[in-house]
Amino acid sequence: MPRTTNVSTSAENARKDRIQFRSRNAEWKKPPRRIEPAECITCDSCVRSCPEEFGAIFDNGLDVVIVPELCSGCPKCIAACPMDCIYVDDEYEQTPGDLWALVKSNETVI
């Protein structure tokens, strides 16, 4: 289901640019987060808590994943997670193409 949006046009455009170029904002100082699949109960609390201007967390069927190029490193998902299974990802790798297809399928329809 596409995300509904209440974010500003500039924040929305910035997110679209990050999706198009598959890159993180160079000004973000915090590393992205990651979810440990073995600890996650797929409750989607993190998905719902991720600010719309980032929209970095996706339910991918059996796993919930964070796309590091979209994650600013804010702690909102950590605070919402009942399992404490979200960690700082200092060594993140570029998101594979199949996950970008999931991102595109969840883009906001305006």
Order of alpha helices (4+ residues) and beta strands (2+ residues): alpha-beta-alpha-beta-beta-alpha-beta-alpha
